[in-house]
Amino acid sequence: TEKFQWLSRLRGRRWQASWQAEEVDCPLECDCPSNFPTAMYCHSRNLQHIPFVPSHIKYVYLQRNWITGIQDGVFDNATSLVWVVLFHNQLNSDKIGKNVFSKLKNLDRLLLDHNELTHVPANLPKSITDLRLDHNKISKVLPSSFEGMVNLTTLHLQGNEIEDVGGVFEGLKSLTTLDMRKNKLRKIPGNLPELLQQLYLGFNSIESVPAGFFTKYPQLQFVRLAHNKVTDKGLPSNVFNVSTLVELDLSFNKLEKIPVVSKNLEYLYLQANKIKEFSLRSFCGTNDMTDFSKLSVLRLDANQISAGDIPAEAAYCLRRVAFIDV
């Protein structure tokens, strides 16, 4: 009868049997707005498991729930997925199947940050361009972790417990941004991809920079090494004198001298070191008025120098700097 049709429809939405899966438009726990028919919004619903994902869905939002694991097969019906958003859950590495994501050949963004992961999930799709694994409990990154991920451009690993990565990033030919802030690194990762543009290594225990390090990466423009243990002894001469660098952050380290930088550098952060003298030769090789630095921001506050230590010639060499913060 008609009065029981609503019950039949309700049951129909809940059933996830394979023969009826195509009829499920949207699970009851989620919203699938008509103006964005390929998206499934399941965030902040106190979910403990991933609901059934219909085959037409491309974007699934599961953030801010209580999901602890993902079984193999959960996404097998939704092989068109492009975005999977799972940040701020309770994901545990031991509860994630080894082939959970392997069939998602079109996956572009995978956001797994702010969980309880202890290692990188296995068999990640080679199609991913943006991978967020920050603020987990990852301590080791295996050589196979990112194998074949030649399309990956952005990798976030900050806020983990990683001490060393070896050459695990070497095969990431498209990687332009690597964020490893707030880990336990004692040295700068080696064998980085040549196309790298942004390298963020703040809040680690790095003491030195290898000689010629930056010449290996001609696209590198932004380097942040704030809150480490870098000393003058750990910096080979001219290691930062590389024309491609645009921004260099060495604040909150143990430097006593201003390192020599390229005239092309535009932003230099040296606050909260132990710098005792101001040397123009760190910025300009000669006193030629036509030889000037492109620096627009220079921070030297919380060091052992004052405005009186800055020579008058700085007005020519550092003519683009609006204000030197000492």
Protein Blocks (a to p, Z undefined) as FASTA:
>chain_A
ZZlmmmmmmmmmmpccfklmmmpmbdfkbccdfklmmbccfehklpabdcdddfkbmbdc
fehiabfbdcehklmmmmmbfbdcfehiabdfklccfklmmmmmmbfbdcfehiabfbdc
ehiafkbmbdcfehiabfbdcfklmgoilmbmbdcfehiabfbgcjmlmmmmmbmbdcfe
hiabfbdcehiafklmbdcfehiabfbdcehklmmmmmbmbdcfehiabdfklpcghklm
cfkbmbdcfehiabfbdcdddfkbmbdcfehiabfbdcfklmmmbfcfklccfbfbdcfe
hiabdfklpcfklmmmmmmbmbdcZZ
